[in-house]
Amino acid sequence: MSTKAQIKKVVRLVQEREPRLIYQDRRLFLPPAGHYARGFMFDRSAAKGIFNLRYFVLPLYVPDKGYSIGPGGDIFPVRGGVLWDIGIEGIDEILADTILERGMPRIEAEMTPSNFVRYLKSVDASFFYSEHLMLTFMLLHRHNKVLSMLDKDLEFVEGRLADPSERYPNSIPMWEARRRRVLRFAALVRDGFTRTDRLLRGWEEMMVRRYKVEAFWRSPWAE
């Protein structure tokens, strides 16, 4: 049986016990989705039949040009190691039990923007998600916090631009583009909640379409 077919078998076992979960393109989503899509991902590796099992909480108001897994972490096999092998005897039941017993408690709680700030601090490699944190503070209308983060980012960028060691090909244009982006964000934030809400809502509606979760997205935005 192929890895794809085996994973679909696992998904059927999980859905028999937890029918709320919806499978879509290697992801198991837990509806409904508001600002956040929660779930699990079977993340393929280069080796056939070997994959990571990850849980995630994906903030839909954070724009992404790709297909991000989202902030979360790995769920490791109890037997040891970090990767799962679809060829292990009884792997279907093992994975189903793992998702439901060890995975669901990590994503089942209601996720609000305030909860998400706390959640971000608990996930693997949380330092990668500074933009997620900044946009969440923007969503919470904590604009002083956003401006403080932007000021620190601008200070960092200005330091890179002044550093002679950064003057390799394409470095300066990259940092100048980042500086322009920081300054645009700061100007937008200073204009007030209406503009930032409009921006975040537009991004969220775009990402809902990109991740194809329209069927179970419940818009949290006031009409």
C-alpha positions in Angstrom: 0.0 0.0 0.0 1.3 3.5 -0.9 2.1 6.0 1.8 -0.8 8.2 0.6 -3.2 5.3 0.8 -1.9 4.3 4.2 -2.3 7.8 5.6 -5.9 7.9 4.3 -6.5 4.7 6.1 -5.2 6.3 9.3 -7.5 9.3 8.7 -10.5 7.1 8.3 -9.8 5.5 11.7 -9.4 8.9 13.3 -12.6 10.2 11.8 -14.5 7.2 13.0 -13.6 8.2 16.5 -13.6 12.0 16.0 -15.9 12.9 13.1 -15.3 16.7 13.5 -11.9 16.4 11.9 -11.7 17.1 8.1 -8.9 15.8 5.9 -7.5 18.0 3.2 -4.2 17.7 1.4 -2.2 16.0 4.2 -3.9 18.0 6.9 -6.5 17.1 9.4 -8.4 20.3 10.3 -10.5 20.8 13.4 -13.5 23.0 12.5 -14.6 25.6 12.9 -12.0 28.1 11.9 -12.2 31.7 13.0 -9.0 33.7 13.1 -7.2 30.4 13.5 -7.2 27.0 11.7 -6.2 24.2 14.0 -5.1 20.7 13.1 -2.4 18.1 12.3 -0.2 17.6 9.3 1.5 14.5 7.8 4.7 16.3 6.8 6.6 14.2 4.2 10.3 13.6 4.3 12.7 12.7 1.5 12.6 9.0 2.4 9.6 6.9 1.2 7.1 6.1 3.9 8.8 8.3 6.5 7.2 11.5 7.7 6.7 13.9 10.6 3.4 14.3 12.4 2.9 17.9 13.5 0.1 19.8 15.3 -0.5 23.4 14.3 -2.5 26.5 15.0 -2.4 28.6 11.8 -3.3 32.4 12.2 -5.2 33.1 9.0 -4.6 36.9 9.2 -0.8 36.3 8.6 -0.1 36.4 4.8 2.0 33.6 3.4 3.0 33.2 -0.2 3.5 29.5 0.2 1.7 26.8 2.1 2.9 27.2 5.7 2.5 24.4 8.3 2.0 27.1 10.9 3.2 27.5 14.5 3.1 24.2 16.3 5.4 21.2 17.0 6.2 17.6 16.3 4.4 14.7 17.9 7.1 12.1 18.2 6.7 8.3 18.3 6.6 6.8 21.8 9.1 4.2 20.7 11.7 6.9 20.2 13.1 8.9 17.4 11.5 11.9 15.6 10.1 10.4 12.4 7.2 8.0 11.8 7.5 5.0 9.6 4.3 4.0 7.8 5.6 0.5 7.4 5.6 -0.4 11.1 3.1 -3.2 12.0 0.0 -1.7 13.5 0.9 1.8 12.5 -2.7 2.7 11.6 -4.0 2.2 15.2 -0.8 3.7 16.7 -1.2 6.9 14.7 -4.9 7.2 15.3 -4.4 6.8 19.1 -1.5 9.3 19.0 -3.6 12.0 17.2 -6.6 11.6 19.4 -4.9 11.0 22.8 -1.7 13.1 22.5 -2.6 15.5 19.7 -6.1 16.7 20.3 -5.4 18.2 23.8 -2.8 20.5 22.2 -5.3 22.1 19.8 -8.8 21.6 21.1 -9.0 24.6 23.4 -10.7 27.6 22.0 -8.1 29.9 20.4 -8.5 33.6 20.8 -5.9 36.3 19.9 -4.9 36.6 23.6 -4.6 32.8 23.9 -2.6 32.7 20.7 0.0 35.1 22.1 0.5 32.7 25.0 0.5 29.7 22.6 3.2 31.2 20.4 5.6 31.3 23.4 5.1 27.5 23.9 5.8 26.2 20.4 9.0 24.9 18.8 11.2 27.7 17.4 8.9 30.4 18.6 11.5 33.0 17.6 10.5 32.4 13.9 7.1 33.8 14.6 7.8 37.5 15.4 5.6 38.7 12.6 2.8 36.4 13.8 3.2 38.0 17.2 3.2 41.6 15.9 0.1 41.1 13.7 -1.7 39.5 16.6 -1.0 42.5 18.8 -2.3 44.6 15.8 -5.4 42.5 15.8 -5.8 43.1 19.6 -5.4 46.9 18.9 -2.3 47.0 21.1 -0.7 49.5 18.8 1.9 50.7 21.3 3.2 47.2 21.5 3.3 46.9 17.7 5.2 50.2 17.4 7.7 49.1 20.0 8.4 45.9 18.0 8.7 47.9 14.8 11.1 50.3 16.5 13.3 47.4 17.5 13.2 45.9 14.0 14.1 49.3 12.5 17.0 49.6 14.8 18.2 46.2 13.8 17.9 46.9 10.1 19.7 50.3 10.4 22.5 48.4 12.1 22.8 46.0 9.3 22.8 48.8 6.7 25.7 50.5 8.6 27.7 47.3 8.9 30.4 47.0 6.2 30.4 43.2 6.5 26.8 43.3 5.2 27.9 44.8 1.9 27.8 41.7 -0.2 25.7 41.5 -3.5 22.0 42.0 -2.9 22.4 42.6 0.9 21.8 46.3 0.9 18.7 46.2 -1.4 17.3 43.5 0.9 17.8 45.5 4.1 16.5 48.7 2.4 13.3 46.9 1.3 12.9 45.7 4.9 13.3 49.2 6.2 10.7 50.5 3.8 8.3 47.8 4.9 8.8 48.6 8.6 8.2 52.3 8.0 5.0 51.6 6.0 3.7 49.4 8.8 4.5 52.0 11.4 2.7 54.7 9.4 -0.3 52.4 9.0 -0.5 51.6 12.7 -0.3 55.3 13.6 -3.4 55.9 11.4 -5.5 53.9 13.7 -7.5 50.7 14.1 -9.8 51.1 11.0 -6.9 50.8 8.5 -5.1 47.9 10.3 -8.4 46.0 10.8 -9.1 46.4 7.0 -5.6 45.1 6.2 -5.8 42.1 8.5 -9.3 41.2 7.3 -8.2 41.3 3.7 -5.3 39.0 4.4 -7.5 36.6 6.4 -10.0 36.3 3.6 -7.2 35.7 1.1 -5.6 33.0 3.3 -9.0 31.3 3.8 -9.2 30.9 0.1 -5.6 29.8 -0.2 -5.9 27.1 2.4 -9.4 26.1 1.1 -11.1 26.3 4.5 -14.1 28.3 3.3 -16.5 25.5 4.1 -15.8 25.7 7.9 -14.5 29.2 8.3 -16.7 31.4 10.5 -15.8 35.0 9.9 -14.9 36.7 13.3 -15.1 40.1 11.7 -18.0 42.4 12.6 -20.1 43.3 9.6 
